[in-house]
Amino acid sequence: MKNAFGKKLLDWYEQNKRNLPWRNVDDPYKIWISEIILQQTRVGQGMAYYQKFIASFPDVYSLAKASSQEVYKLWQGLGYYNRAENLMKTARHIAEDFG
């Protein structure tokens, strides 16, 4: 960034950023899961769900094979279950059409 404000903002971020498990990750699946979990969810709450979710379904194929019951059990407490439903539908679509 060439402007002074942008530089100050990036400097502030470097000094104050939180160490979150989905940062510095180059796996699109893990980034996708974090983005969905963090919709309407505080980061502090979402972090534990993210870690459990990734431990249970480490890739899109394991999520695609999971039963709705397994996914909903892990999602319990996050609310907005349509997010979990859409994750499953998308994972199955990816596995079937691009797998």
Phi and psi restraints in degrees (range 20) as a CNS / XPLOR table:
assign (resid 1 and name C) (resid 2 and name N)
       (resid 2 and name CA) (resid 2 and name C) 1.0 -94.1 20.0 2
assign (resid 2 and name N) (resid 2 and name CA)
       (resid 2 and name C) (resid 3 and name N) 1.0 -23.7 20.0 2
assign (resid 2 and name C) (resid 3 and name N)
       (resid 3 and name CA) (resid 3 and name C) 1.0 -85.0 20.0 2
assign (resid 3 and name N) (resid 3 and name CA)
       (resid 3 and name C) (resid 4 and name N) 1.0 156.8 20.0 2
assign (resid 3 and name C) (resid 4 and name N)
       (resid 4 and name CA) (resid 4 and name C) 1.0 -63.8 20.0 2
assign (resid 4 and name N) (resid 4 and name CA)
       (resid 4 and name C) (resid 5 and name N) 1.0 -40.6 20.0 2
assign (resid 4 and name C) (resid 5 and name N)
       (resid 5 and name CA) (resid 5 and name C) 1.0 -62.6 20.0 2
assign (resid 5 and name N) (resid 5 and name CA)
       (resid 5 and name C) (resid 6 and name N) 1.0 -45.9 20.0 2
assign (resid 5 and name C) (resid 6 and name N)
       (resid 6 and name CA) (resid 6 and name C) 1.0 -58.9 20.0 2
assign (resid 6 and name N) (resid 6 and name CA)
       (resid 6 and name C) (resid 7 and name N) 1.0 -42.4 20.0 2
assign (resid 6 and name C) (resid 7 and name N)
       (resid 7 and name CA) (resid 7 and name C) 1.0 -64.4 20.0 2
assign (resid 7 and name N) (resid 7 and name CA)
       (resid 7 and name C) (resid 8 and name N) 1.0 -43.5 20.0 2
assign (resid 7 and name C) (resid 8 and name N)
       (resid 8 and name CA) (resid 8 and name C) 1.0 -62.5 20.0 2
assign (resid 8 and name N) (resid 8 and name CA)
       (resid 8 and name C) (resid 9 and name N) 1.0 -40.7 20.0 2
assign (resid 8 and name C) (resid 9 and name N)
       (resid 9 and name CA) (resid 9 and name C) 1.0 -63.9 20.0 2
assign (resid 9 and name N) (resid 9 and name CA)
       (resid 9 and name C) (resid 10 and name N) 1.0 -45.7 20.0 2
assign (resid 9 and name C) (resid 10 and name N)
       (resid 10 and name CA) (resid 10 and name C) 1.0 -66.1 20.0 2
assign (resid 10 and name N) (resid 10 and name CA)
       (resid 10 and name C) (resid 11 and name N) 1.0 -37.6 20.0 2
assign (resid 10 and name C) (resid 11 and name N)
       (resid 11 and name CA) (resid 11 and name C) 1.0 -63.2 20.0 2
assign (resid 11 and name N) (resid 11 and name CA)
       (resid 11 and name C) (resid 12 and name N) 1.0 -44.1 20.0 2
assign (resid 11 and name C) (resid 12 and name N)
       (resid 12 and name CA) (resid 12 and name C) 1.0 -59.4 20.0 2
assign (resid 12 and name N) (resid 12 and name CA)
       (resid 12 and name C) (resid 13 and name N) 1.0 -45.5 20.0 2
assign (resid 12 and name C) (resid 13 and name N)
       (resid 13 and name CA) (resid 13 and name C) 1.0 -59.1 20.0 2
assign (resid 13 and name N) (resid 13 and name CA)
       (resid 13 and name C) (resid 14 and name N) 1.0 -45.0 20.0 2
assign (resid 13 and name C) (resid 14 and name N)
       (resid 14 and name CA) (resid 14 and name C) 1.0 -59.3 20.0 2
assign (resid 14 and name N) (resid 14 and name CA)
       (resid 14 and name C) (resid 15 and name N) 1.0 -34.0 20.0 2
assign (resid 14 and name C) (resid 15 and name N)
       (resid 15 and name CA) (resid 15 and name C) 1.0 -84.4 20.0 2
assign (resid 15 and name N) (resid 15 and name CA)
       (resid 15 and name C) (resid 16 and name N) 1.0 -25.2 20.0 2
assign (resid 15 and name C) (resid 16 and name N)
       (resid 16 and name CA) (resid 16 and name C) 1.0 -119.4 20.0 2
assign (resid 16 and name N) (resid 16 and name CA)
       (resid 16 and name C) (resid 17 and name N) 1.0 -1.8 20.0 2
assign (resid 16 and name C) (resid 17 and name N)
       (resid 17 and name CA) (resid 17 and name C) 1.0 -62.3 20.0 2
assign (resid 17 and name N) (resid 17 and name CA)
       (resid 17 and name C) (resid 18 and name N) 1.0 148.9 20.0 2
assign (resid 17 and name C) (resid 18 and name N)
       (resid 18 and name CA) (resid 18 and name C) 1.0 -90.0 20.0 2
assign (resid 18 and name N) (resid 18 and name CA)
       (resid 18 and name C) (resid 19 and name N) 1.0 147.0 20.0 2
assign (resid 18 and name C) (resid 19 and name N)
       (resid 19 and name CA) (resid 19 and name C) 1.0 -85.3 20.0 2
assign (resid 19 and name N) (resid 19 and name CA)
       (resid 19 and name C) (resid 20 and name N) 1.0 101.8 20.0 2
assign (resid 19 and name C) (resid 20 and name N)
       (resid 20 and name CA) (resid 20 and name C) 1.0 -113.3 20.0 2
assign (resid 20 and name N) (resid 20 and name CA)
       (resid 20 and name C) (resid 21 and name N) 1.0 144.6 20.0 2
assign (resid 20 and name C) (resid 21 and name N)
       (resid 21 and name CA) (resid 21 and name C) 1.0 -65.0 20.0 2
assign (resid 21 and name N) (resid 21 and name CA)
       (resid 21 and name C) (resid 22 and name N) 1.0 -17.7 20.0 2
assign (resid 21 and name C) (resid 22 and name N)
       (resid 22 and name CA) (resid 22 and name C) 1.0 -97.4 20.0 2
assign (resid 22 and name N) (resid 22 and name CA)
       (resid 22 and name C) (resid 23 and name N) 1.0 -0.1 20.0 2
assign (resid 22 and name C) (resid 23 and name N)
       (resid 23 and name CA) (resid 23 and name C) 1.0 -87.1 20.0 2
assign (resid 23 and name N) (resid 23 and name CA)
       (resid 23 and name C) (resid 24 and name N) 1.0 152.3 20.0 2
assign (resid 23 and name C) (resid 24 and name N)
       (resid 24 and name CA) (resid 24 and name C) 1.0 58.1 20.0 2
assign (resid 24 and name N) (resid 24 and name CA)
       (resid 24 and name C) (resid 25 and name N) 1.0 33.0 20.0 2
assign (resid 24 and name C) (resid 25 and name N)
       (resid 25 and name CA) (resid 25 and name C) 1.0 -114.3 20.0 2
assign (resid 25 and name N) (resid 25 and name CA)
       (resid 25 and name C) (resid 26 and name N) 1.0 135.3 20.0 2
assign (resid 25 and name C) (resid 26 and name N)
       (resid 26 and name CA) (resid 26 and name C) 1.0 -107.8 20.0 2
assign (resid 26 and name N) (resid 26 and name CA)
       (resid 26 and name C) (resid 27 and name N) 1.0 13.2 20.0 2
assign (resid 26 and name C) (resid 27 and name N)
       (resid 27 and name CA) (resid 27 and name C) 1.0 -89.5 20.0 2
assign (resid 27 and name N) (resid 27 and name CA)
       (resid 27 and name C) (resid 28 and name N) 1.0 111.7 20.0 2
assign (resid 27 and name C) (resid 28 and name N)
       (resid 28 and name CA) (resid 28 and name C) 1.0 -57.9 20.0 2
assign (resid 28 and name N) (resid 28 and name CA)
       (resid 28 and name C) (resid 29 and name N) 1.0 -33.8 20.0 2
assign (resid 28 and name C) (resid 29 and name N)
       (resid 29 and name CA) (resid 29 and name C) 1.0 -60.6 20.0 2
assign (resid 29 and name N) (resid 29 and name CA)
       (resid 29 and name C) (resid 30 and name N) 1.0 -48.5 20.0 2
assign (resid 29 and name C) (resid 30 and name N)
       (resid 30 and name CA) (resid 30 and name C) 1.0 -65.6 20.0 2
assign (resid 30 and name N) (resid 30 and name CA)
       (resid 30 and name C) (resid 31 and name N) 1.0 -37.3 20.0 2
assign (resid 30 and name C) (resid 31 and name N)
       (resid 31 and name CA) (resid 31 and name C) 1.0 -65.3 20.0 2
assign (resid 31 and name N) (resid 31 and name CA)
       (resid 31 and name C) (resid 32 and name N) 1.0 -43.7 20.0 2
assign (resid 31 and name C) (resid 32 and name N)
       (resid 32 and name CA) (resid 32 and name C) 1.0 -59.9 20.0 2
assign (resid 32 and name N) (resid 32 and name CA)
       (resid 32 and name C) (resid 33 and name N) 1.0 -48.2 20.0 2
assign (resid 32 and name C) (resid 33 and name N)
       (resid 33 and name CA) (resid 33 and name C) 1.0 -59.4 20.0 2
assign (resid 33 and name N) (resid 33 and name CA)
       (resid 33 and name C) (resid 34 and name N) 1.0 -43.7 20.0 2
assign (resid 33 and name C) (resid 34 and name N)
       (resid 34 and name CA) (resid 34 and name C) 1.0 -62.7 20.0 2
assign (resid 34 and name N) (resid 34 and name CA)
       (resid 34 and name C) (resid 35 and name N) 1.0 -40.6 20.0 2
assign (resid 34 and name C) (resid 35 and name N)
       (resid 35 and name CA) (resid 35 and name C) 1.0 -63.5 20.0 2
assign (resid 35 and name N) (resid 35 and name CA)
       (resid 35 and name C) (resid 36 and name N) 1.0 -40.8 20.0 2
assign (resid 35 and name C) (resid 36 and name N)
       (resid 36 and name CA) (resid 36 and name C) 1.0 -70.7 20.0 2
assign (resid 36 and name N) (resid 36 and name CA)
       (resid 36 and name C) (resid 37 and name N) 1.0 -45.4 20.0 2
assign (resid 36 and name C) (resid 37 and name N)
       (resid 37 and name CA) (resid 37 and name C) 1.0 -60.7 20.0 2
assign (resid 37 and name N) (resid 37 and name CA)
       (resid 37 and name C) (resid 38 and name N) 1.0 -38.8 20.0 2
assign (resid 37 and name C) (resid 38 and name N)
       (resid 38 and name CA) (resid 38 and name C) 1.0 -80.0 20.0 2
assign (resid 38 and name N) (resid 38 and name CA)
       (resid 38 and name C) (resid 39 and name N) 1.0 -1.8 20.0 2
assign (resid 38 and name C) (resid 39 and name N)
       (resid 39 and name CA) (resid 39 and name C) 1.0 -72.4 20.0 2
assign (resid 39 and name N) (resid 39 and name CA)
       (resid 39 and name C) (resid 40 and name N) 1.0 121.1 20.0 2
assign (resid 39 and name C) (resid 40 and name N)
       (resid 40 and name CA) (resid 40 and name C) 1.0 63.3 20.0 2
assign (resid 40 and name N) (resid 40 and name CA)
       (resid 40 and name C) (resid 41 and name N) 1.0 23.4 20.0 2
assign (resid 40 and name C) (resid 41 and name N)
       (resid 41 and name CA) (resid 41 and name C) 1.0 -135.8 20.0 2
assign (resid 41 and name N) (resid 41 and name CA)
       (resid 41 and name C) (resid 42 and name N) 1.0 135.0 20.0 2
assign (resid 41 and name C) (resid 42 and name N)
       (resid 42 and name CA) (resid 42 and name C) 1.0 -67.3 20.0 2
assign (resid 42 and name N) (resid 42 and name CA)
       (resid 42 and name C) (resid 43 and name N) 1.0 147.1 20.0 2
assign (resid 42 and name C) (resid 43 and name N)
       (resid 43 and name CA) (resid 43 and name C) 1.0 -58.0 20.0 2
assign (resid 43 and name N) (resid 43 and name CA)
       (resid 43 and name C) (resid 44 and name N) 1.0 -44.2 20.0 2
assign (resid 43 and name C) (resid 44 and name N)
       (resid 44 and name CA) (resid 44 and name C) 1.0 -58.2 20.0 2
assign (resid 44 and name N) (resid 44 and name CA)
       (resid 44 and name C) (resid 45 and name N) 1.0 -39.9 20.0 2
assign (resid 44 and name C) (resid 45 and name N)
       (resid 45 and name CA) (resid 45 and name C) 1.0 -76.3 20.0 2
assign (resid 45 and name N) (resid 45 and name CA)
       (resid 45 and name C) (resid 46 and name N) 1.0 -40.6 20.0 2
assign (resid 45 and name C) (resid 46 and name N)
       (resid 46 and name CA) (resid 46 and name C) 1.0 -66.8 20.0 2
assign (resid 46 and name N) (resid 46 and name CA)
       (resid 46 and name C) (resid 47 and name N) 1.0 -28.8 20.0 2
assign (resid 46 and name C) (resid 47 and name N)
       (resid 47 and name CA) (resid 47 and name C) 1.0 -59.9 20.0 2
assign (resid 47 and name N) (resid 47 and name CA)
       (resid 47 and name C) (resid 48 and name N) 1.0 -46.0 20.0 2
assign (resid 47 and name C) (resid 48 and name N)
       (resid 48 and name CA) (resid 48 and name C) 1.0 -64.4 20.0 2
assign (resid 48 and name N) (resid 48 and name CA)
       (resid 48 and name C) (resid 49 and name N) 1.0 -40.2 20.0 2
assign (resid 48 and name C) (resid 49 and name N)
       (resid 49 and name CA) (resid 49 and name C) 1.0 -65.5 20.0 2
assign (resid 49 and name N) (resid 49 and name CA)
       (resid 49 and name C) (resid 50 and name N) 1.0 -41.7 20.0 2
assign (resid 49 and name C) (resid 50 and name N)
       (resid 50 and name CA) (resid 50 and name C) 1.0 -58.4 20.0 2
assign (resid 50 and name N) (resid 50 and name CA)
       (resid 50 and name C) (resid 51 and name N) 1.0 -48.3 20.0 2
assign (resid 50 and name C) (resid 51 and name N)
       (resid 51 and name CA) (resid 51 and name C) 1.0 -64.1 20.0 2
assign (resid 51 and name N) (resid 51 and name CA)
       (resid 51 and name C) (resid 52 and name N) 1.0 -41.5 20.0 2
assign (resid 51 and name C) (resid 52 and name N)
       (resid 52 and name CA) (resid 52 and name C) 1.0 -66.8 20.0 2
assign (resid 52 and name N) (resid 52 and name CA)
       (resid 52 and name C) (resid 53 and name N) 1.0 -40.1 20.0 2
assign (resid 52 and name C) (resid 53 and name N)
       (resid 53 and name CA) (resid 53 and name C) 1.0 -64.7 20.0 2
assign (resid 53 and name N) (resid 53 and name CA)
       (resid 53 and name C) (resid 54 and name N) 1.0 -46.6 20.0 2
assign (resid 53 and name C) (resid 54 and name N)
       (resid 54 and name CA) (resid 54 and name C) 1.0 -66.6 20.0 2
assign (resid 54 and name N) (resid 54 and name CA)
       (resid 54 and name C) (resid 55 and name N) 1.0 -36.5 20.0 2
assign (resid 54 and name C) (resid 55 and name N)
       (resid 55 and name CA) (resid 55 and name C) 1.0 -64.7 20.0 2
assign (resid 55 and name N) (resid 55 and name CA)
       (resid 55 and name C) (resid 56 and name N) 1.0 -36.9 20.0 2
assign (resid 55 and name C) (resid 56 and name N)
       (resid 56 and name CA) (resid 56 and name C) 1.0 -82.1 20.0 2
assign (resid 56 and name N) (resid 56 and name CA)
       (resid 56 and name C) (resid 57 and name N) 1.0 -37.1 20.0 2
assign (resid 56 and name C) (resid 57 and name N)
       (resid 57 and name CA) (resid 57 and name C) 1.0 -129.8 20.0 2
assign (resid 57 and name N) (resid 57 and name CA)
       (resid 57 and name C) (resid 58 and name N) 1.0 82.2 20.0 2
assign (resid 57 and name C) (resid 58 and name N)
       (resid 58 and name CA) (resid 58 and name C) 1.0 -72.1 20.0 2
assign (resid 58 and name N) (resid 58 and name CA)
       (resid 58 and name C) (resid 59 and name N) 1.0 -11.9 20.0 2
assign (resid 58 and name C) (resid 59 and name N)
       (resid 59 and name CA) (resid 59 and name C) 1.0 -150.7 20.0 2
assign (resid 59 and name N) (resid 59 and name CA)
       (resid 59 and name C) (resid 60 and name N) 1.0 171.3 20.0 2
assign (resid 59 and name C) (resid 60 and name N)
       (resid 60 and name CA) (resid 60 and name C) 1.0 -63.6 20.0 2
assign (resid 60 and name N) (resid 60 and name CA)
       (resid 60 and name C) (resid 61 and name N) 1.0 -29.6 20.0 2
assign (resid 60 and name C) (resid 61 and name N)
       (resid 61 and name CA) (resid 61 and name C) 1.0 -72.6 20.0 2
assign (resid 61 and name N) (resid 61 and name CA)
       (resid 61 and name C) (resid 62 and name N) 1.0 -37.9 20.0 2
assign (resid 61 and name C) (resid 62 and name N)
       (resid 62 and name CA) (resid 62 and name C) 1.0 -68.5 20.0 2
assign (resid 62 and name N) (resid 62 and name CA)
       (resid 62 and name C) (resid 63 and name N) 1.0 -35.7 20.0 2
assign (resid 62 and name C) (resid 63 and name N)
       (resid 63 and name CA) (resid 63 and name C) 1.0 -67.3 20.0 2
assign (resid 63 and name N) (resid 63 and name CA)
       (resid 63 and name C) (resid 64 and name N) 1.0 -40.6 20.0 2
assign (resid 63 and name C) (resid 64 and name N)
       (resid 64 and name CA) (resid 64 and name C) 1.0 -61.9 20.0 2
assign (resid 64 and name N) (resid 64 and name CA)
       (resid 64 and name C) (resid 65 and name N) 1.0 -33.3 20.0 2
assign (resid 64 and name C) (resid 65 and name N)
       (resid 65 and name CA) (resid 65 and name C) 1.0 -82.8 20.0 2
assign (resid 65 and name N) (resid 65 and name CA)
       (resid 65 and name C) (resid 66 and name N) 1.0 -15.9 20.0 2
assign (resid 65 and name C) (resid 66 and name N)
       (resid 66 and name CA) (resid 66 and name C) 1.0 -69.2 20.0 2
assign (resid 66 and name N) (resid 66 and name CA)
       (resid 66 and name C) (resid 67 and name N) 1.0 148.9 20.0 2
assign (resid 66 and name C) (resid 67 and name N)
       (resid 67 and name CA) (resid 67 and name C) 1.0 -79.4 20.0 2
assign (resid 67 and name N) (resid 67 and name CA)
       (resid 67 and name C) (resid 68 and name N) 1.0 157.1 20.0 2
assign (resid 67 and name C) (resid 68 and name N)
       (resid 68 and name CA) (resid 68 and name C) 1.0 -57.6 20.0 2
assign (resid 68 and name N) (resid 68 and name CA)
       (resid 68 and name C) (resid 69 and name N) 1.0 -39.1 20.0 2
assign (resid 68 and name C) (resid 69 and name N)
       (resid 69 and name CA) (resid 69 and name C) 1.0 -61.3 20.0 2
assign (resid 69 and name N) (resid 69 and name CA)
       (resid 69 and name C) (resid 70 and name N) 1.0 -41.6 20.0 2
assign (resid 69 and name C) (resid 70 and name N)
       (resid 70 and name CA) (resid 70 and name C) 1.0 -62.9 20.0 2
assign (resid 70 and name N) (resid 70 and name CA)
       (resid 70 and name C) (resid 71 and name N) 1.0 -44.8 20.0 2
assign (resid 70 and name C) (resid 71 and name N)
       (resid 71 and name CA) (resid 71 and name C) 1.0 -68.3 20.0 2
assign (resid 71 and name N) (resid 71 and name CA)
       (resid 71 and name C) (resid 72 and name N) 1.0 -45.2 20.0 2
assign (resid 71 and name C) (resid 72 and name N)
       (resid 72 and name CA) (resid 72 and name C) 1.0 -63.3 20.0 2
assign (resid 72 and name N) (resid 72 and name CA)
       (resid 72 and name C) (resid 73 and name N) 1.0 -34.5 20.0 2
assign (resid 72 and name C) (resid 73 and name N)
       (resid 73 and name CA) (resid 73 and name C) 1.0 -62.5 20.0 2
assign (resid 73 and name N) (resid 73 and name CA)
       (resid 73 and name C) (resid 74 and name N) 1.0 -43.6 20.0 2
assign (resid 73 and name C) (resid 74 and name N)
       (resid 74 and name CA) (resid 74 and name C) 1.0 -69.3 20.0 2
assign (resid 74 and name N) (resid 74 and name CA)
       (resid 74 and name C) (resid 75 and name N) 1.0 -30.9 20.0 2
assign (resid 74 and name C) (resid 75 and name N)
       (resid 75 and name CA) (resid 75 and name C) 1.0 -79.2 20.0 2
assign (resid 75 and name N) (resid 75 and name CA)
       (resid 75 and name C) (resid 76 and name N) 1.0 -15.6 20.0 2
assign (resid 75 and name C) (resid 76 and name N)
       (resid 76 and name CA) (resid 76 and name C) 1.0 -53.0 20.0 2
assign (resid 76 and name N) (resid 76 and name CA)
       (resid 76 and name C) (resid 77 and name N) 1.0 126.3 20.0 2
assign (resid 76 and name C) (resid 77 and name N)
       (resid 77 and name CA) (resid 77 and name C) 1.0 104.2 20.0 2
assign (resid 77 and name N) (resid 77 and name CA)
       (resid 77 and name C) (resid 78 and name N) 1.0 -19.1 20.0 2
assign (resid 77 and name C) (resid 78 and name N)
       (resid 78 and name CA) (resid 78 and name C) 1.0 -83.9 20.0 2
assign (resid 78 and name N) (resid 78 and name CA)
       (resid 78 and name C) (resid 79 and name N) 1.0 -26.9 20.0 2
assign (resid 78 and name C) (resid 79 and name N)
       (resid 79 and name CA) (resid 79 and name C) 1.0 74.5 20.0 2
assign (resid 79 and name N) (resid 79 and name CA)
       (resid 79 and name C) (resid 80 and name N) 1.0 -176.5 20.0 2
assign (resid 79 and name C) (resid 80 and name N)
       (resid 80 and name CA) (resid 80 and name C) 1.0 46.9 20.0 2
assign (resid 80 and name N) (resid 80 and name CA)
       (resid 80 and name C) (resid 81 and name N) 1.0 61.8 20.0 2
assign (resid 80 and name C) (resid 81 and name N)
       (resid 81 and name CA) (resid 81 and name C) 1.0 -64.1 20.0 2
assign (resid 81 and name N) (resid 81 and name CA)
       (resid 81 and name C) (resid 82 and name N) 1.0 -14.4 20.0 2
assign (resid 81 and name C) (resid 82 and name N)
       (resid 82 and name CA) (resid 82 and name C) 1.0 -63.6 20.0 2
assign (resid 82 and name N) (resid 82 and name CA)
       (resid 82 and name C) (resid 83 and name N) 1.0 -26.0 20.0 2
assign (resid 82 and name C) (resid 83 and name N)
       (resid 83 and name CA) (resid 83 and name C) 1.0 -64.3 20.0 2
assign (resid 83 and name N) (resid 83 and name CA)
       (resid 83 and name C) (resid 84 and name N) 1.0 -44.5 20.0 2
assign (resid 83 and name C) (resid 84 and name N)
       (resid 84 and name CA) (resid 84 and name C) 1.0 -64.6 20.0 2
assign (resid 84 and name N) (resid 84 and name CA)
       (resid 84 and name C) (resid 85 and name N) 1.0 -42.0 20.0 2
assign (resid 84 and name C) (resid 85 and name N)
       (resid 85 and name CA) (resid 85 and name C) 1.0 -61.5 20.0 2
assign (resid 85 and name N) (resid 85 and name CA)
       (resid 85 and name C) (resid 86 and name N) 1.0 -44.2 20.0 2
assign (resid 85 and name C) (resid 86 and name N)
       (resid 86 and name CA) (resid 86 and name C) 1.0 -67.6 20.0 2
assign (resid 86 and name N) (resid 86 and name CA)
       (resid 86 and name C) (resid 87 and name N) 1.0 -34.4 20.0 2
assign (resid 86 and name C) (resid 87 and name N)
       (resid 87 and name CA) (resid 87 and name C) 1.0 -60.1 20.0 2
assign (resid 87 and name N) (resid 87 and name CA)
       (resid 87 and name C) (resid 88 and name N) 1.0 -47.3 20.0 2
assign (resid 87 and name C) (resid 88 and name N)
       (resid 88 and name CA) (resid 88 and name C) 1.0 -62.8 20.0 2
assign (resid 88 and name N) (resid 88 and name CA)
       (resid 88 and name C) (resid 89 and name N) 1.0 -46.7 20.0 2
assign (resid 88 and name C) (resid 89 and name N)
       (resid 89 and name CA) (resid 89 and name C) 1.0 -59.6 20.0 2
assign (resid 89 and name N) (resid 89 and name CA)
       (resid 89 and name C) (resid 90 and name N) 1.0 -44.7 20.0 2
assign (resid 89 and name C) (resid 90 and name N)
       (resid 90 and name CA) (resid 90 and name C) 1.0 -67.0 20.0 2
assign (resid 90 and name N) (resid 90 and name CA)
       (resid 90 and name C) (resid 91 and name N) 1.0 -43.0 20.0 2
assign (resid 90 and name C) (resid 91 and name N)
       (resid 91 and name CA) (resid 91 and name C) 1.0 -60.6 20.0 2
assign (resid 91 and name N) (resid 91 and name CA)
       (resid 91 and name C) (resid 92 and name N) 1.0 -42.2 20.0 2
assign (resid 91 and name C) (resid 92 and name N)
       (resid 92 and name CA) (resid 92 and name C) 1.0 -66.3 20.0 2
assign (resid 92 and name N) (resid 92 and name CA)
       (resid 92 and name C) (resid 93 and name N) 1.0 -39.9 20.0 2
assign (resid 92 and name C) (resid 93 and name N)
       (resid 93 and name CA) (resid 93 and name C) 1.0 -61.9 20.0 2
assign (resid 93 and name N) (resid 93 and name CA)
       (resid 93 and name C) (resid 94 and name N) 1.0 -46.6 20.0 2
assign (resid 93 and name C) (resid 94 and name N)
       (resid 94 and name CA) (resid 94 and name C) 1.0 -61.6 20.0 2
assign (resid 94 and name N) (resid 94 and name CA)
       (resid 94 and name C) (resid 95 and name N) 1.0 -46.7 20.0 2
assign (resid 94 and name C) (resid 95 and name N)
       (resid 95 and name CA) (resid 95 and name C) 1.0 -64.0 20.0 2
assign (resid 95 and name N) (resid 95 and name CA)
       (resid 95 and name C) (resid 96 and name N) 1.0 -41.0 20.0 2
assign (resid 95 and name C) (resid 96 and name N)
       (resid 96 and name CA) (resid 96 and name C) 1.0 -74.7 20.0 2
assign (resid 96 and name N) (resid 96 and name CA)
       (resid 96 and name C) (resid 97 and name N) 1.0 -42.8 20.0 2
assign (resid 96 and name C) (resid 97 and name N)
       (resid 97 and name CA) (resid 97 and name C) 1.0 -92.4 20.0 2
assign (resid 97 and name N) (resid 97 and name CA)
       (resid 97 and name C) (resid 98 and name N) 1.0 -23.3 20.0 2
assign (resid 97 and name C) (resid 98 and name N)
       (resid 98 and name CA) (resid 98 and name C) 1.0 -126.8 20.0 2
assign (resid 98 and name N) (resid 98 and name CA)
       (resid 98 and name C) (resid 99 and name N) 1.0 -4.2 20.0 2
